[in-house]
Amino acid sequence: MTIVNHLIHGELTAGTGRSADVFNPSTGEATKKVALADRATMQLAIDSAKSAFPAWRNTPPAKRAQVMFRFKQLLEQHEATISKLISEEHGKTLEDAAGELKRGIENVEFACAAPEILKGEYSRNVGPNIDAWSDMQPIGVVAGITPFNFPAMVPLWMYPLAIVCGNCFILKPSERDPSSTLYIAQLLIEAGLPKGVLNVVHGDKEAVDALIEAPEVKALSFVGSTPIAEYIYSEGTKRGKRVQALGGAKNHAVLMPDADLDNAVSALMGAAYGSCGERCMAISVAVCVGDQIADALVEKIVPQIKALKIGAGTSCGLDMGPLVTGAARDKVKGYIDAGVAQGASLVVDGRDLVVAGHENGYFVGGTLFDRVTPEMTIYTDEIFGPVLCIVRVGSLEAAMQLINDHEYGNGTCIFTRDGEAARLFCDEIEVGMVGVNVPLPVPVSYHSFGGWKRSLFGDLHAYGPDGVRFYTRKKAITQRWPQRASHEAAQFAFPSNG
Ligand code: NAD
């Protein structure tokens, strides 16, 4: 059976740790094994990154960027291979996999601007013969820990930018779908990245704990579920590391009575059921302002949910593939059972879906609940499956209160034709990423991505300008070159221009 190995100091190695099965979620078969690093294996990667740092930090930013230009070309050339690898282990459709890769490539494009990004700021004559500038210097060895649901895009949020800023990076990808992540990292080595600047180490809690505890690792970027985000943030910051930890979500779409319903329904279909609901920006709650829009939504969306084309992600022309693991499928079905038991109205039930020829795949069909109330677990919890819940409220204020009271604050959107309502929503909603008639308001690579409340632990968002701040530390330099003949007497008052 193929083993997905670590990439340490430019070489593939199995290391000395355990291994785990990797499954094809469309068939339920274990198709590969992935190496799981022990502490000794992780230490090899840390040592490699540390040894590569002095030369890499002194490599001109323009040279670092040249590697990223070549990397971008290679990613584009290998789009089909990468999409297939993603789909075979994650289950998402080939088109969806290609979409996540393209959004990842946009982060590589941003990183290509390294010389411009790292220019710093300069002021001449801040005092007599004194000039000052601020420099953005790399931190050293930094690490990223990423989730299963975007095995290409989320790592690309992190290491291209960290690396062009002059850091050396250790990536610990999800052990559930590691092949595309490894393949992409190998393309960066092929693009000319020196050994040790990027290491990929697979693993589980043991590998992550080794990163948290290593004094050589100065910063941690994490994306995954909230309990693990909180753990990594508290353990990392306790040890003096810089940490950004992005967690889970429950994203609401508000439908105002004046919404363009046809477009809102199309938007909701993609945002709720795309990638089988396994997106941190997936819409899982539709908040309808008034019964009229709620009834109209149910009438229009039900036939579309029933018509979803569901099958093995690697087949073309599908809307949805399976969930990632058998455990994920059982968890989602468990939430649907709980929704029924707690009194929500199950309008479309995806529990019994069987895909012909893929009877052992981890499939759940598109599911819709109506008349969901805030105390139900299908409302409070992140289900991370193809389940959309309708909550009916009487006013925009009530819709906003509901969203603001939820523990998560990743993404949200409003569908309306009313500019005043949209403006109020943007101003006062306690959520980090907001869409107006845009269902998945994932910021482009030159803005930054991050939620509020328990969707993000840390101060800085991921990628874009915040990513640059996260992966650099500022140094302010003040320099005097006195004129040769001058002599200045000792000054005991605090220096100023006063
Ligand atoms: P997860 O938290 O289970 O795993 C994420 C990473 O943490 C993986 O690399 C995993 O190996 C590691 N990990 C798991 N358990 C650990 C432990 N006990 N100690 C240390 N490390 C551990 O998340 P997942 O299931 O892979 O991904 C889905 C979750 O990620 C969802 O909650 C989703 O909302 C979230 N997510 C958030 C964002 C965002 O930007 N906010 C983006 C994508 C996914």
Residues whose N, C-alpha, C, O or C-beta is under 5 A from the ligand:
A	BS01	NAD	I145 T146 P147 F148 N149 K172 P173 S174 E175 G203 D204 K205 V208 V223 G224 S225 T226 I228 L246 G247 G248 A249 C280 S455
